[in-house]
Amino acid sequence: MYEEFKRIGKVLFGLGIVGSHSGNLSVRSGDRIFITRRGSIVGDLRPSDIIETGIYEDDSGILLASTEIKVHRAIYKKTPGLAIVHAHPPYAIALSMLYDEIYPRNVEGSYFFHKIPVVSVKHGIGSDESAELVSEAMRDYKGVILRGHGTFVHAKLLEDALSLTSVLESACRTEYLLEIAGRPPDSDVKW
């Protein structure tokens, strides 16, 4: 499992959708969660950067787990997801400051995400409010953007969550470029 975390973290960093010490990854196995350590270097993970804890209770090193552990737990409790990627992709974050939802207009984005909801919270990183609102939105969507903060994507496999995170950011980059070209969301774009 460590090798998969390391590989996915390296790709996320290489794509520029996490900073050196930002974002986090997790995998659910039964009633256990394996999640990256608080403050770990996602692009260069070490075995000690993966923390095991319970999905329903705090145990075994919870103080070291990512500050987003509450959000991961809530998503696992409300969705069939077995892997989560939380990233800070710049185009998705920028668009989240402008819109309450994003409808991808590129083919791949619209295939995987008919709509990407944007969730707003008063209390951000790792809060009970974030856990509740993000996980509730993810009942119906594979990915959401927490306004001004980043994306959460769930899937069956960590690699699939990486792929969807990449697709989401690509859709947001395309949207941004369309807007610069003078084609805002309400304009007609032909493929």
GUDRENNU-724567 format. One record per residue: residue in one letter; chain; x, y, z of N, C-alpha, C in turn. Coordinates in steps of 0.1 Angstrom, whole numbers. Example, Ala and Ser with C-alpha at 12.3 -4.5 7.8 and 13.67 -1.06 7.14 Angstrom:
<rec A,A,<132,-57,78>,<123,-45,78>,<132,-33,78>>
<rec S,A,<128,-22,71>,<137,-11,71>,<129,0,79>>
end
This chain:
<rec M,A,<8,-12,0>,<0,0,0>,<9,13,0>>
<rec Y,A,<20,12,8>,<28,24,8>,<33,28,-6>>
<rec E,A,<37,18,-14>,<42,21,-27>,<32,28,-36>>
<rec E,A,<19,24,-34>,<8,31,-42>,<7,45,-37>>
<rec F,A,<7,47,-24>,<6,61,-19>,<17,70,-24>>
<rec K,A,<30,64,-24>,<41,71,-29>,<40,75,-43>>
<rec R,A,<36,65,-51>,<34,67,-66>,<24,78,-69>>
<rec I,A,<12,77,-62>,<2,87,-65>,<6,101,-60>>
<rec G,A,<12,102,-48>,<17,114,-43>,<27,121,-52>>
<rec K,A,<36,113,-58>,<46,119,-67>,<39,124,-80>>
<rec V,A,<29,117,-85>,<22,122,-97>,<14,134,-94>>
<rec L,A,<7,135,-83>,<0,147,-79>,<9,159,-78>>
<rec F,A,<21,157,-72>,<30,168,-71>,<36,172,-85>>
<rec G,A,<39,162,-93>,<44,165,-106>,<34,172,-115>>
<rec L,A,<21,170,-113>,<11,177,-121>,<8,191,-116>>
<rec G,A,<14,194,-104>,<12,207,-99>,<-1,210,-92>>
<rec I,A,<-8,199,-88>,<-21,200,-81>,<-20,198,-66>>
<rec V,A,<-8,196,-61>,<-6,197,-47>,<7,205,-45>>
<rec G,A,<9,212,-34>,<21,218,-31>,<30,208,-23>>
<rec S,A,<42,213,-19>,<51,203,-13>,<45,197,0>>
<rec H,A,<38,204,8>,<33,199,20>,<17,200,21>>
<rec S,A,<11,200,10>,<-4,201,9>,<-11,189,3>>
<rec G,A,<-23,188,6>,<-31,177,0>,<-29,165,9>>
<rec N,A,<-38,155,7>,<-36,143,14>,<-44,131,6>>
<rec L,A,<-40,119,10>,<-45,107,4>,<-50,98,14>>
<rec S,A,<-60,90,11>,<-64,80,21>,<-70,68,14>>
<rec V,A,<-70,56,21>,<-76,44,16>,<-84,38,27>>
<rec R,A,<-96,33,24>,<-103,26,35>,<-102,11,33>>
<rec S,A,<-100,4,44>,<-99,-11,44>,<-108,-15,56>>
<rec G,A,<-120,-20,53>,<-129,-24,64>,<-132,-12,72>>
<rec D,A,<-130,-13,85>,<-133,-2,94>,<-120,6,98>>
<rec R,A,<-110,4,89>,<-97,11,91>,<-94,21,79>>
<rec I,A,<-87,32,83>,<-83,42,73>,<-68,43,73>>
<rec F,A,<-62,43,61>,<-48,46,60>,<-47,60,53>>
<rec I,A,<-41,70,60>,<-42,84,56>,<-28,90,57>>
<rec T,A,<-25,99,49>,<-12,106,50>,<-11,114,62>>
<rec R,A,<2,115,67>,<5,122,80>,<3,137,78>>
<rec R,A,<-1,144,88>,<-1,158,88>,<12,164,85>>
<rec G,A,<13,173,75>,<25,179,71>,<35,171,63>>
<rec S,A,<30,159,58>,<40,151,50>,<42,157,36>>
<rec I,A,<53,154,30>,<57,158,17>,<50,149,7>>
<rec V,A,<39,153,1>,<31,144,-7>,<39,138,-19>>
<rec G,A,<47,146,-24>,<55,142,-36>,<67,133,-32>>
<rec D,A,<69,131,-20>,<81,122,-15>,<77,115,-2>>
<rec L,A,<67,107,-2>,<62,101,10>,<71,90,14>>
<rec R,A,<72,88,27>,<80,77,34>,<70,68,41>>
<rec P,A,<74,56,44>,<65,47,51>,<59,53,64>>
<rec S,A,<66,61,71>,<61,66,84>,<51,77,81>>
<rec D,A,<49,81,69>,<39,92,65>,<25,86,64>>
<rec I,A,<24,73,64>,<10,67,63>,<6,63,77>>
<rec I,A,<-5,69,81>,<-11,66,95>,<-23,58,94>>
<rec E,A,<-24,48,102>,<-35,39,103>,<-44,43,115>>
<rec T,A,<-57,44,112>,<-66,47,123>,<-80,41,120>>
<rec G,A,<-89,42,129>,<-102,37,128>,<-111,47,120>>
<rec I,A,<-121,41,113>,<-131,50,106>,<-141,56,116>>
<rec Y,A,<-144,49,127>,<-154,53,136>,<-148,59,149>>
<rec E,A,<-135,56,152>,<-130,61,164>,<-115,65,163>>
<rec D,A,<-111,74,171>,<-97,79,171>,<-88,69,178>>
<rec D,A,<-78,64,172>,<-68,55,178>,<-55,56,170>>
<rec S,A,<-46,48,174>,<-33,46,168>,<-27,58,160>>
<rec G,A,<-23,68,167>,<-16,79,160>,<-25,89,154>>
<rec I,A,<-37,90,158>,<-46,100,152>,<-41,114,152>>
<rec L,A,<-33,118,162>,<-28,131,163>,<-18,134,151>>
<rec L,A,<-12,124,146>,<-3,125,134>,<-11,126,121>>
<rec A,A,<-23,121,121>,<-30,120,108>,<-33,134,102>>
<rec S,A,<-36,134,89>,<-39,147,82>,<-50,155,90>>
<rec T,A,<-49,168,89>,<-59,177,95>,<-73,175,89>>
<rec E,A,<-73,168,77>,<-86,166,70>,<-92,152,74>>
<rec I,A,<-87,146,84>,<-92,132,88>,<-107,132,90>>
<rec K,A,<-113,143,95>,<-128,143,97>,<-135,142,84>>
<rec V,A,<-130,150,74>,<-136,150,61>,<-135,136,55>>
<rec H,A,<-124,130,55>,<-122,117,49>,<-131,107,56>>
<rec R,A,<-132,107,69>,<-141,98,76>,<-155,99,72>>
<rec A,A,<-160,112,71>,<-174,115,68>,<-176,110,53>>
<rec I,A,<-167,112,44>,<-169,107,30>,<-170,92,30>>
<rec Y,A,<-162,85,37>,<-162,71,37>,<-175,66,43>>
<rec K,A,<-181,73,53>,<-193,68,59>,<-205,71,50>>
<rec K,A,<-204,80,41>,<-216,84,33>,<-215,80,18>>
<rec T,A,<-204,74,14>,<-202,70,0>,<-197,56,-1>>
<rec P,A,<-197,50,-13>,<-191,37,-15>,<-176,38,-18>>
<rec G,A,<-170,50,-17>,<-156,52,-20>,<-147,45,-11>>
<rec L,A,<-136,40,-16>,<-126,33,-8>,<-112,40,-9>>
<rec A,A,<-112,51,-16>,<-100,59,-18>,<-104,73,-20>>
<rec I,A,<-96,82,-14>,<-99,97,-15>,<-86,104,-18>>
<rec V,A,<-86,114,-27>,<-76,123,-30>,<-81,137,-27>>
<rec H,A,<-74,144,-18>,<-77,158,-15>,<-65,166,-21>>
<rec A,A,<-68,175,-30>,<-57,182,-37>,<-60,197,-37>>
<rec H,A,<-51,205,-41>,<-52,220,-42>,<-50,224,-56>>
<rec P,A,<-57,220,-66>,<-55,223,-80>,<-58,238,-82>>
<rec P,A,<-49,246,-88>,<-51,260,-89>,<-63,265,-97>>
<rec Y,A,<-66,258,-108>,<-77,263,-117>,<-90,260,-110>>
<rec A,A,<-91,248,-104>,<-104,245,-96>,<-106,255,-85>>
<rec I,A,<-96,258,-78>,<-97,267,-67>,<-101,281,-72>>
<rec A,A,<-95,286,-82>,<-98,299,-88>,<-113,299,-92>>
<rec L,A,<-117,289,-99>,<-131,289,-104>,<-141,288,-92>>
<rec S,A,<-137,281,-81>,<-145,280,-70>,<-148,294,-63>>
<rec M,A,<-139,303,-65>,<-141,317,-60>,<-152,325,-68>>
<rec L,A,<-155,319,-80>,<-164,327,-89>,<-178,320,-90>>
<rec Y,A,<-178,307,-89>,<-191,299,-91>,<-195,290,-80>>
<rec D,A,<-208,287,-79>,<-213,278,-70>,<-213,263,-75>>
<rec E,A,<-212,262,-88>,<-211,249,-94>,<-204,251,-108>>
<rec I,A,<-198,241,-112>,<-191,241,-125>,<-196,230,-134>>
<rec Y,A,<-200,234,-146>,<-204,224,-156>,<-193,222,-166>>
<rec P,A,<-185,212,-166>,<-174,210,-176>,<-179,211,-190>>
<rec R,A,<-172,218,-198>,<-175,219,-213>,<-166,211,-222>>
<rec N,A,<-155,205,-216>,<-147,196,-224>,<-153,182,-224>>
<rec V,A,<-150,174,-234>,<-156,161,-235>,<-153,152,-223>>
<rec E,A,<-140,151,-219>,<-137,142,-208>,<-143,147,-195>>
<rec G,A,<-142,160,-192>,<-148,165,-180>,<-163,163,-179>>
<rec S,A,<-170,165,-190>,<-185,164,-190>,<-188,149,-189>>
<rec Y,A,<-180,140,-194>,<-182,126,-193>,<-182,121,-178>>
<rec F,A,<-171,125,-171>,<-169,121,-157>,<-177,129,-147>>
<rec F,A,<-178,142,-150>,<-185,151,-141>,<-195,159,-148>>
<rec H,A,<-208,155,-147>,<-218,164,-153>,<-218,177,-147>>
<rec K,A,<-216,177,-134>,<-216,190,-126>,<-206,188,-114>>
<rec I,A,<-198,198,-111>,<-189,198,-100>,<-194,208,-90>>
<rec P,A,<-200,204,-79>,<-205,213,-69>,<-194,220,-61>>
<rec V,A,<-196,233,-58>,<-187,241,-50>,<-193,242,-36>>
<rec V,A,<-186,238,-26>,<-191,239,-12>,<-185,250,-4>>
<rec S,A,<-193,258,2>,<-187,269,10>,<-189,266,25>>
<rec V,A,<-179,270,33>,<-180,268,47>,<-174,280,54>>
<rec K,A,<-179,283,66>,<-173,294,74>,<-160,290,80>>
<rec H,A,<-160,277,85>,<-148,272,92>,<-142,262,83>>
<rec G,A,<-130,264,78>,<-124,256,67>,<-117,243,71>>
<rec I,A,<-104,243,70>,<-96,231,70>,<-100,221,82>>
<rec G,A,<-104,209,78>,<-106,199,88>,<-118,201,98>>
<rec S,A,<-127,211,95>,<-137,214,105>,<-149,204,104>>
<rec D,A,<-157,204,114>,<-169,195,114>,<-178,200,103>>
<rec E,A,<-179,213,101>,<-187,219,90>,<-183,214,76>>
<rec S,A,<-170,214,74>,<-164,209,61>,<-167,194,60>>
<rec A,A,<-165,186,70>,<-168,172,70>,<-183,170,66>>
<rec E,A,<-192,177,72>,<-206,175,70>,<-210,179,55>>
<rec L,A,<-206,191,51>,<-211,196,38>,<-204,189,27>>
<rec V,A,<-191,187,28>,<-184,180,17>,<-189,166,15>>
<rec S,A,<-190,158,26>,<-195,144,25>,<-209,143,20>>
<rec E,A,<-217,153,24>,<-231,153,19>,<-232,155,4>>
<rec A,A,<-224,165,-1>,<-223,167,-15>,<-218,155,-23>>
<rec M,A,<-209,147,-16>,<-203,136,-23>,<-212,124,-23>>
<rec R,A,<-223,124,-17>,<-233,113,-19>,<-237,112,-33>>
<rec D,A,<-238,123,-40>,<-243,124,-54>,<-232,127,-64>>
<rec Y,A,<-220,131,-60>,<-210,135,-69>,<-196,128,-66>>
<rec K,A,<-188,125,-76>,<-175,119,-74>,<-165,129,-69>>
<rec G,A,<-168,141,-71>,<-158,151,-67>,<-165,165,-64>>
<rec V,A,<-159,172,-55>,<-164,185,-51>,<-152,194,-49>>
<rec I,A,<-155,207,-49>,<-145,217,-46>,<-149,225,-34>>
<rec L,A,<-141,225,-24>,<-143,233,-12>,<-138,247,-15>>
<rec R,A,<-147,257,-16>,<-144,270,-21>,<-131,276,-15>>
<rec G,A,<-122,280,-24>,<-110,286,-20>,<-100,277,-14>>
<rec H,A,<-103,264,-13>,<-94,255,-6>,<-89,244,-15>>
<rec G,A,<-97,236,-20>,<-93,224,-28>,<-104,215,-32>>
<rec T,A,<-100,204,-38>,<-109,193,-42>,<-109,181,-34>>
<rec F,A,<-120,174,-33>,<-121,161,-27>,<-127,152,-38>>
<rec V,A,<-120,140,-41>,<-125,131,-50>,<-125,117,-44>>
<rec H,A,<-136,109,-46>,<-136,95,-41>,<-137,86,-52>>
<rec A,A,<-132,74,-50>,<-132,63,-60>,<-130,50,-53>>
<rec K,A,<-130,39,-61>,<-128,26,-55>,<-113,23,-53>>
<rec L,A,<-104,29,-62>,<-90,28,-61>,<-83,41,-60>>
<rec L,A,<-72,42,-54>,<-64,54,-52>,<-60,60,-66>>
<rec E,A,<-56,51,-75>,<-53,55,-89>,<-65,61,-96>>
<rec D,A,<-77,56,-94>,<-89,62,-100>,<-92,75,-94>>
<rec A,A,<-90,77,-81>,<-92,90,-75>,<-82,100,-80>>
<rec L,A,<-70,96,-83>,<-60,105,-89>,<-65,109,-103>>
<rec S,A,<-69,99,-111>,<-74,101,-125>,<-85,112,-125>>
<rec L,A,<-95,110,-116>,<-106,119,-115>,<-102,133,-111>>
<rec T,A,<-92,134,-102>,<-87,147,-97>,<-81,154,-109>>
<rec S,A,<-73,146,-117>,<-67,152,-129>,<-77,157,-139>>
<rec V,A,<-88,149,-141>,<-98,152,-151>,<-106,165,-146>>
<rec L,A,<-108,166,-133>,<-115,177,-127>,<-107,190,-129>>
<rec E,A,<-94,189,-126>,<-86,201,-128>,<-84,205,-143>>
<rec S,A,<-84,195,-152>,<-83,197,-166>,<-96,204,-171>>
<rec A,A,<-107,200,-166>,<-120,206,-169>,<-120,221,-165>>
<rec C,A,<-115,223,-153>,<-115,237,-148>,<-105,246,-155>>
<rec R,A,<-93,240,-159>,<-84,247,-167>,<-90,251,-181>>
<rec T,A,<-97,242,-187>,<-104,244,-200>,<-114,255,-198>>
<rec E,A,<-122,255,-187>,<-132,265,-185>,<-125,279,-183>>
<rec Y,A,<-115,279,-176>,<-107,292,-174>,<-103,297,-188>>
<rec L,A,<-97,289,-196>,<-92,293,-209>,<-104,298,-218>>
<rec L,A,<-115,291,-217>,<-127,295,-225>,<-131,309,-221>>
<rec E,A,<-131,311,-208>,<-135,325,-203>,<-126,335,-207>>
<rec I,A,<-113,333,-207>,<-103,342,-212>,<-105,345,-226>>
<rec A,A,<-110,335,-234>,<-112,337,-248>,<-126,344,-251>>
<rec G,A,<-133,348,-240>,<-145,355,-241>,<-157,346,-243>>
<rec R,A,<-156,333,-238>,<-167,324,-239>,<-172,320,-225>>
<rec P,A,<-179,328,-218>,<-183,325,-204>,<-192,313,-204>>
<rec P,A,<-195,308,-192>,<-203,296,-190>,<-216,296,-198>>
<rec D,A,<-223,307,-199>,<-236,308,-205>,<-235,309,-220>>
<rec S,A,<-223,309,-226>,<-222,310,-241>,<-222,296,-247>>
<rec D,A,<-225,295,-260>,<-226,283,-267>,<-212,279,-272>>
<rec V,A,<-207,267,-268>,<-194,262,-273>,<-196,249,-280>>
<rec K,A,<-191,249,-293>,<-193,237,-301>,<-180,229,-301>>
<rec W,A,<-182,215,-300>,<-170,206,-301>,<-166,204,-315>>
end
